[in-house]
Amino acid sequence: MFTLQKTAGEDFRILNFSDTHMKKSELAEGHLFRTIFERTVSEAVARVRPHLITVSGDISWSGDDAAHAWLADYFDSFGIPWAPVMGNHDNQCGEAFADNIADIFLAAKHCLFEKGDAALGCGNYVIVIEENGQPVEALFMMDSHNRYTYTDENGVSHNTWGRLNEAQKVWYAEQNAVLRARGCSDTTLIMHMPMYGYFEAAAAAYRPGIDWANLQYECQTDYPAAWRDGYDSRANGVQYEGIGACCVEDGVMDMLVDGGTTKHVLVGHDHINNFCISYRGINLCFSLKAGPSAYWRPFLNGGTVLTVTERGVADVHHEYVNCDDLLNTWT
């Protein structure tokens, strides 16, 4: 476990970026994607003044060590702790490539990262935020892998998005018990891939028949007509694409509810979803994507902020960064 200190009487701010997806060909000085990415991150950091930066996966593409190294140096340049998790694209070329990416992170001066038990994947660790020696918040940083293969009732094999494995569930329970024994009653799970519970939350919260294609800027933070009764005060954001979660029930929602401490889950993966929905007592959120690499919507660009008080995470909000002035060169 890593431990960071919160100053009494002051908020501790966590700024998350997701799906940076930078690749070697985009790193040249003056490249539009690099320019937008640097504007996005630097402006969000200047506004939020975070005590910790987290990165919820798809930092680059597996095998692109140059991009991972550049991004590690860039996040390190802010001189504050930063902590990544692996995304499916960081994982997609196998364990040896992921291990090499992990070594790049571990070499960075300000990076908090542990490879952990290989049975869990690459990069499962806990960050504890303390105030006066007492933990007030803990972050479970977990690897959601790349793909998951299962066999249906007819004996047909299927390949779907990755999910937490059984060893990770055991690890979560063990770490959660340690945290509870230390008096920590508020935790957050940060990983790349959404879990199956995101399907359930969206189905429970959104009214059917929403015409997302004709809704843009007014939906960034709130769209009251989208919500079913009972969700209008505990949900916000949009779902412009299908939820990229494992299509098989993974048991993670029950694990978190039974664990009793995790109040927030923050994921990436879906570049143009940004909803936060309180479901079964847990706030299920998509982080904003940072920068244009891969695919994006310019009005859903930025980072996501978790504000920690002496009672844990008290607020989650998106920090939008407008780069419209740079887009006149978009092709």
C-alpha positions in Angstrom: 0.0 0.0 0.0 1.0 3.6 -0.7 0.2 6.3 1.8 -0.4 10.0 1.0 -1.1 12.7 3.6 -4.1 15.0 3.6 -3.8 18.3 5.4 -6.4 18.7 8.1 -9.1 21.2 7.2 -8.2 21.1 3.5 -9.7 19.1 0.7 -7.5 16.5 -1.0 -8.1 16.6 -4.8 -7.6 13.7 -7.2 -7.6 14.4 -10.9 -8.2 11.5 -13.2 -7.4 11.3 -16.9 -8.4 8.5 -19.1 -7.8 6.9 -22.6 -4.9 9.2 -23.6 -4.1 6.8 -26.4 -1.1 8.7 -27.6 1.2 6.9 -30.0 4.7 7.5 -31.2 3.6 9.1 -34.5 1.7 11.8 -32.5 4.5 12.9 -30.3 6.2 15.3 -32.7 6.3 18.9 -31.5 3.4 20.8 -32.9 1.4 17.7 -33.8 -2.3 18.6 -33.3 -3.1 15.6 -31.1 -0.1 16.3 -28.9 -1.0 20.0 -28.7 -4.6 19.3 -27.7 -3.5 16.6 -25.2 -1.0 18.9 -23.5 -3.5 21.8 -23.4 -6.1 19.4 -21.8 -3.9 18.1 -19.1 -2.0 21.2 -18.2 -5.1 23.4 -18.1 -7.0 20.9 -15.9 -4.0 20.5 -13.6 -3.7 24.3 -13.3 -7.4 24.7 -12.4 -7.8 21.7 -10.1 -4.3 21.9 -8.4 -4.5 18.1 -7.6 -2.6 16.4 -4.9 -2.7 13.2 -6.9 -3.2 12.4 -10.6 -4.7 9.0 -11.6 -4.8 7.6 -15.1 -7.5 5.0 -15.8 -5.9 3.0 -18.6 -5.3 3.0 -22.3 -2.4 5.3 -21.8 -1.1 4.2 -25.2 -1.0 1.1 -27.3 0.7 -2.1 -26.2 4.2 -2.3 -27.7 4.5 1.4 -28.1 7.2 1.9 -25.4 8.2 5.3 -26.8 4.7 6.7 -26.2 4.4 5.1 -22.7 7.8 6.6 -21.8 6.8 10.0 -23.2 3.6 10.0 -21.2 5.3 8.8 -18.1 7.8 11.7 -18.4 4.9 14.1 -19.1 2.9 13.2 -16.0 6.1 13.1 -14.0 6.8 16.7 -15.1 4.1 18.1 -12.8 6.1 17.0 -9.8 3.2 15.4 -7.9 2.3 11.8 -7.4 0.5 10.1 -10.3 -0.9 6.6 -10.4 -1.9 4.6 -13.5 -3.8 1.4 -14.2 -3.6 -0.8 -17.3 -6.2 -0.6 -20.0 -7.1 -3.2 -22.6 -4.8 -1.6 -25.2 -1.9 -1.5 -22.7 -2.6 -5.2 -22.1 -3.4 -6.3 -25.6 0.0 -7.8 -26.6 0.3 -10.0 -23.6 2.0 -10.2 -20.2 5.6 -9.5 -21.4 4.6 -6.2 -23.0 2.5 -5.2 -20.0 5.4 -6.0 -17.7 7.7 -3.8 -19.8 5.2 -0.9 -19.6 5.1 -1.4 -15.8 8.9 -1.1 -15.7 8.5 2.3 -17.5 6.1 3.4 -14.9 8.2 2.2 -12.0 11.2 4.2 -13.3 9.3 7.4 -13.1 10.2 9.5 -10.1 6.7 10.5 -9.0 4.7 7.4 -10.2 2.9 5.3 -7.7 2.6 1.8 -9.1 3.0 -1.8 -8.1 3.0 -4.8 -10.4 1.6 -7.0 -7.7 0.8 -10.7 -7.9 0.9 -11.8 -11.6 -2.2 -13.9 -10.9 -4.2 -10.7 -10.6 -2.9 -9.1 -13.8 -0.4 -6.2 -13.9 -0.8 -3.3 -11.5 -3.2 -4.1 -8.6 -2.4 -1.9 -5.6 -3.9 0.4 -2.9 -3.4 4.1 -2.2 -4.4 5.2 1.3 -5.1 8.9 2.0 -4.5 9.7 5.7 -5.3 12.7 7.8 -3.5 12.9 11.2 -2.6 9.2 11.0 -6.2 8.1 10.2 -7.1 6.7 6.8 -10.0 8.8 5.3 -10.0 7.4 1.8 -8.4 4.5 -0.1 -8.1 3.9 -3.8 -8.2 0.4 -5.2 -6.2 0.6 -8.4 -7.0 -2.6 -10.4 -6.2 -4.2 -13.8 -9.4 -5.0 -15.7 -7.3 -6.9 -18.4 -8.1 -7.1 -22.1 -10.5 -9.9 -23.1 -12.5 -12.6 -21.4 -13.5 -15.9 -23.1 -16.4 -17.9 -21.9 -18.5 -20.8 -23.1 -22.3 -20.5 -23.2 -24.9 -23.1 -22.3 -24.8 -24.5 -25.8 -21.0 -25.1 -25.6 -20.2 -22.1 -27.9 -17.1 -20.1 -27.1 -17.4 -16.3 -27.0 -14.8 -13.5 -26.5 -15.9 -10.3 -24.8 -14.3 -7.4 -22.9 -12.1 -8.1 -19.9 -13.2 -8.2 -16.3 -11.8 -8.7 -12.8 -10.8 -12.3 -12.2 -11.6 -14.4 -9.1 -8.1 -13.9 -7.6 -8.7 -10.2 -7.8 -12.0 -10.5 -5.9 -10.1 -12.4 -3.1 -7.4 -9.7 -3.1 -10.0 -7.0 -2.9 -11.7 -8.6 0.1 -8.4 -9.1 1.9 -7.3 -5.5 1.3 -10.7 -4.2 2.2 -10.6 -6.1 5.5 -7.2 -4.6 6.3 -8.5 -1.1 5.6 -11.6 -1.6 7.7 -9.5 -2.8 10.6 -7.6 0.5 10.3 -10.8 2.5 10.5 -11.2 3.2 6.7 -14.9 3.3 5.8 -14.7 5.0 2.4 -13.0 3.6 -0.7 -13.0 4.1 -4.4 -12.3 1.6 -7.2 -10.4 2.9 -10.3 -10.0 0.6 -13.3 -10.2 0.8 -17.0 -13.1 -1.4 -18.1 -16.6 -0.8 -16.7 -18.0 -3.8 -14.8 -21.3 -5.5 -15.5 -23.1 -3.3 -13.0 -22.8 -0.4 -15.4 -25.3 -2.2 -17.7 -27.7 -2.5 -14.9 -27.3 1.1 -13.7 -27.9 2.5 -17.1 -31.0 0.4 -17.7 -32.4 1.4 -14.3 -31.6 5.1 -14.7 -32.2 6.2 -18.3 -35.6 6.6 -19.8 -35.9 4.5 -23.1 -35.8 6.2 -26.5 -33.4 9.0 -25.9 -32.2 10.6 -29.1 -28.5 11.0 -28.2 -27.5 11.9 -31.7 -29.4 15.2 -31.4 -28.2 16.1 -27.9 -24.7 17.5 -27.4 -23.5 20.4 -25.3 -26.6 20.7 -23.1 -26.0 17.1 -22.0 -22.4 17.5 -20.7 -23.5 17.7 -17.1 -27.2 17.3 -16.9 -30.2 16.3 -18.9 -33.2 16.0 -16.6 -35.5 14.5 -19.2 -33.2 11.5 -19.5 -33.8 10.0 -16.1 -36.4 7.7 -14.7 -38.3 8.8 -11.6 -35.9 8.6 -8.6 -32.7 9.0 -10.6 -33.0 12.7 -11.6 -31.3 13.8 -8.4 -28.6 11.1 -8.3 -27.5 10.8 -11.9 -26.0 13.0 -14.6 -24.2 12.7 -17.9 -24.6 11.0 -21.3 -24.2 7.6 -22.9 -23.2 8.2 -26.6 -22.0 4.6 -27.1 -22.7 1.1 -25.9 -21.2 0.2 -22.6 -17.9 -1.7 -23.2 -18.1 -4.1 -20.3 -17.9 -7.9 -20.1 -21.3 -9.1 -21.2 -21.3 -11.9 -18.6 -22.3 -11.2 -15.0 -19.0 -10.7 -13.1 -20.2 -10.5 -9.5 -18.2 -7.3 -8.9 -21.3 -5.2 -8.0 -22.2 -7.7 -5.2 -18.6 -7.8 -4.1 -18.5 -4.0 -3.6 -21.9 -3.8 -1.9 -21.0 -6.7 0.4 -17.6 -5.1 1.2 -19.4 -2.0 2.5 -16.7 0.6 1.9 -16.6 1.3 -1.8 -18.8 4.3 -2.6 -17.4 5.3 -6.0 -16.2 3.5 -9.1 -14.3 5.4 -11.8 -13.6 3.8 -15.2 -12.6 4.8 -18.7 -12.7 2.7 -21.9 -15.9 4.3 -23.4 -14.5 7.5 -24.8 -17.9 9.2 -25.3 -19.8 8.1 -22.2 -19.5 10.4 -19.2 -22.4 9.4 -16.9 -22.3 9.1 -13.2 -25.2 7.0 -11.7 -25.8 6.2 -8.1 -26.9 2.5 -8.2 -27.3 0.2 -5.2 -25.6 2.9 -3.1 -22.5 3.1 -5.2 -21.7 6.0 -7.6 -20.7 4.4 -11.0 -18.8 6.9 -13.1 -17.1 7.2 -16.5 -14.1 9.5 -16.5 -13.7 12.1 -19.3 -11.3 11.2 -22.0 -8.2 13.3 -22.3 -7.3 14.4 -25.8 -8.3 13.3 -29.3 -6.2 10.2 -30.0 -8.3 7.2 -31.1 -11.8 8.7 -31.1 -13.5 11.4 -29.1 -16.1 14.1 -28.9 -14.4 17.6 -28.4 -17.1 18.7 -26.0 -16.4 15.6 -23.7 -12.7 16.4 -23.3 -10.9 16.9 -19.9 -10.5 15.1 -16.7 -12.6 14.0 -13.7 -12.1 15.3 -10.1 -12.7 13.4 -6.8 -12.7 15.7 -3.8 -11.7 14.0 -0.6 -12.7 15.5 2.8 -12.1 14.0 6.3 -15.1 11.7 5.5 -13.9 10.4 2.2 -14.9 11.3 -1.3 -17.5 14.1 -1.0 -17.8 15.1 -4.7 -17.1 13.8 -8.2 -17.3 16.2 -11.1 -15.9 16.5 -14.7 -13.5 19.3 -15.5 -14.1 20.2 -19.1 -11.3 21.7 -21.2 -12.3 23.5 -24.4 -9.9 23.2 -27.3 -12.1 24.6 -30.0 -9.5 27.2 -30.9 -7.1 24.5 -31.9 -9.6 22.6 -34.1 -9.4 24.8 -37.1 -6.5 22.6 -38.2 -8.5 19.4 -37.7 -8.6 17.1 -40.7 
